[in-house]
Amino acid sequence: KPFHRLTAEDFQRDLQVNLFGAIAALQSALPALKASGIPFTILRNGWYTENYTGSIGGAQAGGAFIGSAGPGRVSAATREDFAEAAVAVLLGSGHEGKTYELAGDQAFTLTDLAAELSHQSGKDIPYRDLPAADYAAALTGFGVPEGFATAIAGWDVNVSAGALYDDGKQLSALIGRPTTPLSKIALGSEANTNTPGA
């Protein structure tokens, strides 16, 4: 009997335009999905650690990691973590009709991220928290399109209010191991240092 599994990956393009709007759109579609009678499992992938690693080159070049997230905690996980969860659901049983909220075990602030980058690189790279308008202006100065820069700054404001914090640990339960912590990610690797900006 065929059945379909939806994941947050299906909404990746929407996330690039309006992250929290895409989440709201998914939530509004759920009643129709449940009423359809089609067996399903939903994996709601949280924030990817890789969303930050692309900014490391700019942070190293500029001497600071910037944002507008304040003390907001981010329960991010890696692509590998999320992929393992999808495999576990596809190959396992007992998942039909369930919705999993997937997030990393060890939430971190951008100050924590900057501290780990400093530790791994051997350079002092602090986190500088900026008003959203100033952060958007800085991103625009780095070449980010104005509308997208404003969206990124807006996401950080949501982060400061706890939008990306999740302590449910459903991801680690699915994959049978703790999610990958910042200390195990090569933040200063060459692959992460080629993107301009911060």
C-alpha positions as CSV (number, residue, x, y, z in Angstrom):
1,K,0.0,0.0,0.0
2,P,1.6,3.3,-1.1
3,F,1.9,6.1,1.4
4,H,3.7,9.4,1.4
5,R,6.1,10.9,3.9
6,L,6.4,14.7,4.1
7,T,9.5,16.4,5.6
8,A,10.5,20.0,6.1
9,E,12.9,19.4,3.2
10,D,9.8,19.7,0.9
11,F,9.6,23.4,2.0
12,Q,13.2,24.4,1.6
13,R,12.5,27.0,-1.1
14,D,9.8,28.6,0.9
15,L,12.1,28.7,3.9
16,Q,14.6,30.8,1.9
17,V,11.9,33.4,1.3
18,N,9.9,33.3,4.5
19,L,10.8,30.7,7.1
20,F,8.1,31.2,9.6
21,G,5.5,31.9,7.0
22,A,6.3,28.5,5.4
23,I,5.9,26.8,8.7
24,A,2.5,28.4,9.1
25,A,1.5,27.2,5.6
26,L,2.5,23.7,6.5
27,Q,0.4,23.8,9.7
28,S,-2.6,25.1,7.9
29,A,-2.3,22.1,5.4
30,L,-2.3,19.5,8.1
31,P,-6.0,19.2,8.6
32,A,-6.5,18.5,4.9
33,L,-3.7,15.9,4.9
34,K,-5.2,14.1,7.9
35,A,-8.7,14.2,6.4
36,S,-7.4,12.7,3.1
37,G,-7.0,9.2,4.5
38,I,-3.5,8.8,3.1
39,P,-1.1,7.2,5.6
40,F,1.7,9.7,6.4
41,T,4.5,10.6,8.7
42,I,5.7,14.2,9.1
43,L,9.2,15.1,9.9
44,R,9.5,18.7,10.9
45,N,13.2,19.5,10.6
46,G,14.3,22.3,12.8
47,W,17.2,24.7,12.1
48,Y,20.3,23.4,10.3
49,T,23.7,24.0,11.9
50,E,24.9,24.5,8.3
51,N,22.8,27.7,8.1
52,Y,25.5,29.3,10.2
53,T,28.6,27.6,8.9
54,G,28.2,29.4,5.6
55,S,28.8,32.7,7.5
56,I,32.0,31.7,9.1
57,G,34.3,33.0,6.4
58,G,32.8,36.4,6.7
59,A,33.1,36.3,10.5
60,Q,36.8,35.4,10.3
61,A,37.5,38.1,7.7
62,G,35.6,40.8,9.7
63,G,36.7,39.7,13.1
64,A,33.2,39.2,14.5
65,F,30.1,37.1,14.1
66,I,27.1,39.4,13.8
67,G,23.4,39.0,14.2
68,S,20.2,40.1,16.0
69,A,19.4,37.0,17.9
70,G,20.4,38.3,21.4
71,P,20.4,35.5,24.0
72,G,18.1,33.4,21.9
73,R,18.9,29.6,22.0
74,V,19.0,27.6,18.7
75,S,18.3,23.9,18.8
76,A,20.1,23.2,15.6
77,A,21.2,19.9,14.1
78,T,23.3,18.9,11.1
79,R,22.1,17.6,7.7
80,E,23.5,14.2,8.7
81,D,21.4,14.1,11.9
82,F,18.2,15.0,10.0
83,A,19.0,12.5,7.2
84,E,19.5,9.7,9.7
85,A,16.1,10.4,11.1
86,A,14.5,10.2,7.7
87,V,16.2,6.8,7.1
88,A,15.0,5.6,10.5
89,V,11.4,6.4,9.7
90,L,11.6,5.0,6.2
91,L,13.1,1.7,7.3
92,G,11.3,1.5,10.7
93,S,7.7,0.8,11.7
94,G,5.1,2.4,13.9
95,H,5.6,5.8,12.5
96,E,2.4,6.2,10.4
97,G,0.2,9.1,11.5
98,K,2.9,10.7,13.6
99,T,4.5,14.1,13.5
100,Y,8.0,14.5,14.8
101,E,9.5,17.8,15.8
102,L,13.2,17.4,15.1
103,A,15.8,19.5,16.7
104,G,19.3,19.3,18.2
105,D,19.9,18.2,21.8
106,Q,22.3,21.0,22.7
107,A,20.8,24.4,22.1
108,F,23.3,27.2,21.7
109,T,23.3,31.0,21.4
110,L,25.2,32.9,18.7
111,T,27.6,33.9,21.5
112,D,28.2,30.2,22.1
113,L,28.8,29.7,18.3
114,A,31.3,32.5,18.2
115,A,33.1,31.2,21.2
116,E,33.4,27.7,19.6
117,L,34.6,29.3,16.4
118,S,37.2,31.3,18.4
119,H,38.3,28.1,20.1
120,Q,38.7,26.1,16.9
121,S,40.4,28.9,14.9
122,G,42.6,30.2,17.7
123,K,41.4,33.7,17.0
124,D,39.2,35.9,19.1
125,I,35.9,36.2,17.1
126,P,33.2,37.6,19.3
127,Y,29.5,37.8,18.7
128,R,28.2,41.3,18.1
129,D,24.5,41.7,18.6
130,L,22.9,44.4,16.4
131,P,19.5,46.0,16.1
132,A,17.7,44.3,13.3
133,A,17.8,47.3,10.9
134,D,21.6,47.5,11.4
135,Y,22.1,43.8,10.8
136,A,20.0,44.0,7.6
137,A,22.0,47.0,6.4
138,A,25.3,45.1,7.1
139,L,24.1,42.1,5.2
140,T,23.1,44.4,2.3
141,G,26.6,45.8,2.4
142,F,28.0,42.3,2.0
143,G,26.0,41.9,-1.2
144,V,22.9,40.2,0.2
145,P,19.7,41.4,-1.7
146,E,17.8,43.9,0.5
147,G,14.6,41.9,0.8
148,F,16.5,38.7,1.8
149,A,18.7,40.7,4.2
150,T,15.6,42.1,5.9
151,A,14.1,38.6,6.1
152,I,17.3,37.2,7.7
153,A,17.4,39.9,10.3
154,G,13.7,39.2,11.0
155,W,14.4,35.5,11.6
156,D,17.1,36.5,14.1
157,V,14.5,38.6,16.0
158,N,12.3,35.5,16.1
159,V,15.3,33.5,17.4
160,S,15.7,36.0,20.2
161,A,12.1,35.3,21.3
162,G,12.8,31.5,21.4
163,A,11.4,30.5,18.0
164,L,14.2,28.0,17.4
165,Y,14.5,26.5,20.8
166,D,13.2,22.9,21.3
167,D,14.1,20.6,24.1
168,G,11.9,17.6,23.1
169,K,14.9,15.5,21.9
170,Q,12.7,13.6,19.4
171,L,15.5,13.7,16.8
172,S,18.1,11.9,19.0
173,A,15.4,9.4,20.0
174,L,14.8,8.5,16.4
175,I,18.5,8.2,15.4
176,G,19.5,6.4,18.6
177,R,22.3,8.7,19.5
178,P,22.9,12.3,20.7
179,T,22.7,14.9,17.9
180,T,26.0,16.4,16.7
181,P,27.2,19.2,19.1
182,L,29.1,22.3,17.9
183,S,32.3,21.0,19.3
184,K,32.2,18.1,16.8
185,I,31.7,20.3,13.8
186,A,34.8,21.7,12.0
187,L,33.7,25.3,12.1
188,G,37.1,26.5,10.8
189,S,37.4,24.1,7.9
190,E,38.2,25.3,4.4
191,A,34.7,24.3,3.3
192,N,33.2,26.8,5.7
193,T,35.3,29.8,4.9
194,N,34.5,30.7,1.3
195,T,31.3,32.7,1.8
196,P,31.6,36.4,2.2
197,G,29.7,38.4,4.8
198,A,29.0,37.5,8.4
